[in-house]
């Protein structure tokens, strides 16, 4: 006499339903963030689907052989995968919240944030070991010990090609007349764009050169001194001997300077 297949219990049904719910939620969150390229999303979805079908057969298959053992293994795997989906969903939600906070901070400082989140996500997706990228470097005129909103007197776009190992530096004068993103495109000096933060200055240069700054960094006079000292000083060459306003003597030829002297 053939054994009548025993139906899966309520707990098995609950585990499977909860697992599918978490898988769908994880895929939705990842899709909303847009962190992974489409091909990766398809691959992740395919793996989830195959795993779900396998667990379905183990939970609800009609073959009686080793049914209890299979359901026990399926239950263990469901719990394991569900925990993974919960963690993935939490991590995705935290990442989205972090990106939104970064964008909100830019907005509170008066920056143009119409594409702030897009540019951050683009930077995350970029592989800097193979993909060319651009870094905006801002030299603040502030003398404080910490960075603060100030004019940007040095504005350099660093274009990096990691494959060819080449770097192009594009320096734009501080008084260059540009469209200020914070002023709805009104013309202004480039240095004044820094009063709304480095992201705003980067936006002005992006419009000027029709490019996209993937990253940005800023340094002021205090940071400049710290940076030079961290490098162990800097060597400069002067055609003339002279004394600075601070009383530092610079001789003709090479001079090894510390941060304060530089």
C-alpha positions in Angstrom: 0.0 0.0 0.0 1.3 3.4 -0.9 1.9 5.8 1.9 -0.3 8.8 1.9 1.8 12.0 1.5 1.7 14.0 4.7 1.1 17.7 4.1 3.6 20.3 5.3 2.8 21.8 8.7 1.8 25.3 9.5 5.4 26.2 10.6 6.8 25.1 7.3 4.3 27.1 5.4 5.0 30.1 7.6 8.8 29.8 7.1 8.4 29.5 3.4 6.0 32.5 3.1 8.2 34.6 5.3 11.3 33.7 3.3 9.6 34.7 0.0 8.4 38.0 1.5 12.0 38.9 2.7 13.4 37.9 -0.7 11.0 40.2 -2.5 11.6 43.0 0.0 15.4 42.7 -0.4 15.1 42.9 -4.2 12.8 45.9 -4.0 15.2 47.8 -1.7 18.2 47.0 -3.9 16.3 48.0 -7.0 15.3 51.3 -5.4 18.9 52.1 -4.4 20.2 51.1 -7.8 23.6 50.2 -6.4 24.1 47.0 -8.5 24.1 47.0 -12.3 21.1 45.4 -14.0 23.0 42.2 -14.8 23.9 41.7 -11.1 20.3 42.3 -10.1 19.2 39.6 -12.6 21.8 37.2 -11.3 20.8 37.8 -7.7 17.1 37.4 -8.6 17.9 34.1 -10.5 19.8 32.7 -7.5 17.0 33.6 -5.2 14.4 32.0 -7.5 16.3 28.8 -7.9 16.8 28.5 -4.2 13.1 29.2 -3.5 12.1 26.5 -6.0 14.5 24.0 -4.3 13.1 24.8 -0.9 9.5 24.5 -2.3 10.3 20.9 -3.5 11.8 20.1 -0.1 8.9 21.5 1.8 6.0 20.4 -0.3 7.3 17.6 -2.5 5.0 14.5 -2.8 7.8 11.9 -2.7 7.7 10.3 0.8 11.4 9.2 0.8 13.3 11.1 3.5 10.4 13.6 3.7 11.0 14.5 7.3 14.8 14.9 6.8 14.2 17.1 3.7 11.8 19.3 5.5 14.2 19.7 8.5 17.0 20.7 6.1 14.6 23.0 4.2 13.6 24.6 7.5 17.2 25.2 8.5 18.0 26.7 5.1 14.9 28.9 5.2 15.9 30.3 8.5 19.5 30.9 7.3 18.4 32.5 4.1 15.8 34.6 5.9 18.4 35.9 8.3 20.6 36.8 5.3 17.7 38.6 3.6 16.9 40.5 6.9 20.5 41.6 7.2 20.6 42.5 3.5 17.4 44.5 3.8 18.7 46.3 6.9 22.0 47.1 5.3 20.3 48.4 2.2 18.0 50.5 4.2 20.9 51.9 6.3 22.8 52.7 3.1 19.9 54.5 1.6 19.4 56.5 4.8 23.1 57.4 4.9 23.0 58.6 1.2 19.9 60.6 2.0 21.5 62.2 5.0 24.6 63.1 3.0 22.3 64.7 0.4 20.4 66.5 3.1 23.6 67.9 4.6 24.5 69.3 1.2 21.0 70.8 0.9 21.3 72.5 4.4 24.5 74.1 3.3 22.8 75.6 0.3 24.4 73.4 -2.3 22.8 72.3 -5.6 21.6 68.8 -4.7 19.4 68.1 -7.7 21.8 65.2 -8.6 23.5 64.8 -5.3 22.2 61.3 -4.6 22.7 60.2 -8.2 26.4 61.3 -8.1 27.0 59.5 -4.8 25.5 56.3 -6.1 27.5 56.7 -9.3 30.6 57.0 -7.2 29.8 53.9 -5.3 29.2 51.9 -8.5 32.5 53.1 -10.0 35.5 50.8 -10.1 38.4 53.2 -9.6 40.9 50.5 -10.6 39.6 50.4 -14.1 37.2 53.3 -14.7 38.5 56.9 -15.3 37.2 59.3 -12.7 37.4 63.0 -11.7 38.2 64.5 -8.3 37.5 68.1 -7.5 40.1 69.7 -5.2 39.1 72.8 -3.4 41.6 75.1 -1.6 39.7 77.1 1.1 41.0 80.5 2.1 40.0 79.8 5.7 42.7 80.0 8.4 40.7 78.1 11.1 41.8 74.8 12.5 38.7 73.1 11.1 37.0 73.3 7.7 34.2 75.9 7.5 32.1 77.5 4.8 34.5 79.8 2.9 35.7 81.0 -0.5 37.5 78.5 -2.6 40.7 80.1 -4.0 42.1 76.9 -5.5 40.0 74.9 -7.9 41.5 71.9 -9.6 39.9 69.0 -11.4 42.0 65.9 -11.2 41.2 63.6 -14.1 42.6 60.1 -13.4 43.0 57.2 -15.9 43.9 54.2 -13.7 44.5 52.0 -16.7 47.0 54.2 -18.5 48.2 55.5 -15.1 47.9 59.1 -16.3 46.6 62.2 -14.4 45.5 65.5 -15.9 45.2 68.5 -13.7 42.9 71.3 -14.8 43.3 74.5 -12.8 40.7 77.2 -13.1 41.5 80.8 -11.7 39.6 81.8 -8.6 38.1 84.9 -10.3 36.8 83.0 -13.4 33.3 84.1 -14.2 31.0 81.0 -14.0 27.4 80.1 -13.4 26.7 79.7 -9.7 24.5 76.7 -9.1 23.4 78.1 -5.8 22.3 81.3 -7.6 20.1 79.5 -10.2 22.9 79.9 -12.7 23.6 83.6 -12.1 27.1 84.6 -13.1 29.6 85.0 -10.2 33.3 84.5 -9.4 34.3 80.9 -9.0 35.7 81.5 -5.5 32.3 82.8 -4.3 30.7 79.4 -5.2 32.7 78.0 -2.3 30.6 80.0 0.1 27.9 77.3 -0.5 30.2 74.4 0.0 32.6 72.4 -2.2 29.8 70.5 -3.9 28.5 73.8 -5.2 31.9 74.8 -6.6 32.2 71.3 -8.2 28.8 71.9 -9.8 30.0 75.2 -11.3 33.0 73.5 -12.8 30.9 70.6 -14.1 28.8 73.0 -16.1 31.9 74.9 -17.3 33.7 71.8 -18.6 30.6 69.6 -19.3 31.9 66.8 -17.1 31.0 65.1 -13.8 33.2 65.3 -10.6 32.9 61.8 -9.0 34.5 62.9 -5.8 35.6 66.0 -4.1 38.0 67.0 -1.3 38.8 70.3 0.4 41.7 71.7 2.4 42.4 75.0 4.1 45.6 76.7 5.3 45.7 74.8 8.6 45.2 71.5 6.7 47.8 72.5 4.2 50.5 72.9 6.9 49.5 69.6 8.5 49.7 67.8 5.1 53.1 69.2 4.3 54.4 68.1 7.8 52.9 64.7 7.3 54.9 64.4 4.1 58.1 65.3 5.9 58.3 68.7 4.3 58.5 69.9 0.7 61.3 71.0 -1.5 60.9 74.1 -3.6 63.2 76.0 -6.0 63.4 79.8 -6.0 65.1 81.9 -8.6 65.7 84.7 -6.0 66.6 85.0 -2.3 64.0 86.8 -0.2 62.5 87.0 3.3 58.8 86.4 3.8 56.5 88.6 5.8 56.6 86.0 8.6 60.4 86.2 8.7 61.3 83.0 6.9 64.4 83.4 4.7 64.2 81.7 1.3 67.5 81.4 -0.5 68.1 81.1 -4.2 68.0 77.5 -5.3 66.4 74.6 -3.4 64.8 75.1 -0.1 63.4 72.3 2.2 60.3 73.8 3.9 58.1 72.6 6.7 54.3 73.2 6.8 54.5 76.7 8.3 57.2 77.8 6.0 55.5 76.4 2.9 
